[in-house]
């Protein structure tokens, strides 16, 4: 559990966080989740609120509105105009539709347990404490003998709430009245007494259709009495109470009896809340704890700071204890948000129906940044959730390729709600339907997962082949030098000086095409010669007059530097195609591009993307500076979930989920044939340890450093010959499966 200040110094990093007051805002509520269901727990002892969410809860979008635009017949004309120098030609490449947003993610309802008695007038509670234990996923609140514990089971896919400190005299309801809920949402409720408690149901149907969601809560009370009230159940004199909740999205009617039977089955014939809770927790913890504890970061922080509540620690941006806790929280939240799907822009949590950018998946930067630590931080659960999104949407990606480009293969959308993978969210200033790099970008984490684990998902190679087929059909235009021209081309979400967004030879598009073709060739030997020949005809990257890697490789397209996205640095991070060891000249040009890049609107993803690229280029000072801007910018709520902008503006998981990836990249980087140790160690990190990191050549690495010396233990599961890079230089390294290798090096 999180450190208790009264318990003395903490011997190591704190794997949880705590607060001395209930959450007044849903953004500060502590989080739990199993990748399907999520909860936001306020911890109020008088009005115990648990907001329930589910990855499937998305506002319906009419099917006719989700179709990709049929523009393939107009594509040759657009290409001709762009090649002829018409810099605004792509602005008319549309079917005339107005901007359509993808379906918005929304909460279900709050499970409310309101105790009898007047609320405390000042909102405080003597002896109060709420905490979340990252190792178990349990959120706990205690006050004056009352207690509440909540977790979301990875084993049984159920929200479990256990209330103690009887007698419990309280009303229990499922409350759909959350901020932004549509006035036309049709809500029906039901309560049935079922000894030893009650069954509560809430059915909500979206306006104008059959899409609905239903929540079912089984109440199990020890002792006392229960009676039906107007909108729920009232308990009197119960010693303790167990609540089991599930929510389903569906069309038509849901079989509530079957849902209720499923919840009763979890009791396994037992009606003592304490014993049922303990058994369900043990089943859940066996899966959750093992995943969470695979990797840990210890920066030797001050024990007194480790004992602070999260809100107090956030006020100390230079604290090593803060970095430790955000690393731990980031892995916890990322794991908790990943299952049915990977994390959304809001992870798996929202207390408001009006989520920014629909609370969906923005795939041109945010999703890959959030899941960037999956392979190295030993979270295959995240990679598997990412795979569920990608492979589940391939049929829609095929539709995109045919409708927009008249091509075989697949094209990924820039925005998706997780329901549809069609490209239908675009407009003049955001011509997202022109983005062709998405499939390679989104498949890359699955390639890295296969390299790290040594196991290739049988769905991966066919998907790589489809990406290659798209490029074979699409890459048909050539320039005066005989090389392929990628036209139209789009660098999310930027445009050249004096030109429009849809243009030619965006660097990200070139990198994605080259990587997709060469990766497919490596897995498809029968097609390799043809695919590699096509890749060889792609344009070279361009270095502009400022000495920087240009965002567009087409002559005359000048860079717009003040922008939050760094799409043109895709060859550096995460591809590693441009790096200081193999391509030093291009690495210097990429570094110059990073120096010139502005922060635009101070978005968290922009700062951390900048830091990840800097770490790959071995610029620890620049990476640490970008990290510092996030730590000092008031980006984190008391829950340790983050915001998109400084000042905790717009609830958003980018910073929270991306931070572990950056902290690992500062210390350990890997490629299938390379290990880089301490590439960008921040100056203030004089001692520490990082344990359990996985590499793309099949080894686990434990790192410990202190007083200018570092010990790295490499534990290979596969035999390999790799290139070792350290602050002292490079050397070849022979690894033998099952034989640990201990390396000693300096930190400078």
Helices and strands as residue ranges (DSSP letters): G 5-7, E 16-19, G 26-28, E 30-33, E 37-41, E 47-54, G 63-66, H 72-83, G 89-92, E 109-115, E 129-133, E 138-143, E 146-152, E 159-164, E 168-175, E 186-194, E 197-205, E 211-222, E 225-228, E 232-238, E 240-251, H 256-265, H 273-292, E 296-298, H 303-306, H 310-314, H 320-337, G 356-359, E 361-362, H 366-370, H 380-405, E 415-416, G 432-434, H 438-453, H 458-474, E 487-489, E 503-504, H 507-523, H 528-536, G 567-569, H 584-596, H 604-616, H 620-632, E 643-645, E 649-651, H 654-667, E 668-671, E 674-677, E 687-694, E 699-706, E 709-716, E 720-726, E 729-735, E 740-746
